[in-house]
Amino acid sequence: MPTFSAPDGTRLAYRTYGDGDPLLCIPGGPADSRYLGDLGGLSAHRRLIVLDLRGTGRSAVPEDAATYRCDRLVDDVEALRRHLGLSLTDLLGHSAGANIAVRYAARHPESVSRMALITPSARAVGIDVTGAERRELAALRSGEPWFPAAFAALEAITRGTGADWAAVDPFFYGRWDEAAREHHAASRPDNPDAVAHFGAEGAFDPAATRAALAVFGAPVLLLAGQVDLNSPPRSAAAFAGLFPDATLVVQEGAGHYPWVDDAARFTETVSAFLG
């Protein structure tokens, strides 16, 4: 696996899939980027360059835990762009990785040609999702055999009376089958320090980020999963409204990992946007 040096000397790794024009991909979590795989076959259209965030996957653990903060991770993305010798880059961020992507776009708008935000977390721009909104969306799955136990756990979590997070796992996928279970097991963060520091004080500056995105000139795709409780279509629509040139696509029947739920539809949408 190829590596490069971050500005603070931390050795970072990245994975590559496919050929063609590069697409720099930022995973969520923070978790080992292997859960992205080749994004359902998107590597048939672009050369995916998938960063292992510091302290995850094969990237080294930094000496300073404060560098796990979202705004500090922007420096790692810029170091990767420079390492690859790209004057312009197409950028893709999934889930929490979308926060890094938009903070990068706000700081380095001249370096981004297109940006795809996949089931994006919107903490960086101050868009919150209420418990009531999550419960309303979850109710669409009431016909599923796992629903009663999962919904009871979700109610307890969103009302602050419980924390059985494993019970709500099925809500992250459009189909809770064996493939989804295997994927979910591979996508769990395994570095608690990286998770704890990602959103620490100073990680986000919603007002400044919104102001920068309001004049961001590159085209942006926001792809939401129709039944994604983590990043609901309503929040993705509000997120899209912050950009001058944004396209919102809601993938029918998809959860938080739309390339797992329907790879063909996902790759068709994203590859068409990227051209």
Secondary structure, DSSP 8 states (H G I E B T S, - for coil): --EEE-TTS-EEEEEEESSSSEEEEE-STT--GGGGTTGGGGGGTSEEEEE--TTSTTS---S-GGGGSHHHHHHHHHHHHHHHT-SSEEEEEETTHHHHHHHHHHH-GGGEEEEEEES---GGGT----HHHHHHHHGGGTTSTTHHHHHHHHHHHHTTS---GGGGGGGGSSS-SHHHHHHHHHHS---HHHHHHHT-TTS--HHHHHHHHTT--S-EEEEEETT-SSS-HHHHHHHHTTSSSEEEEEETT--S-HHHH-HHHHHHHHHHHH-
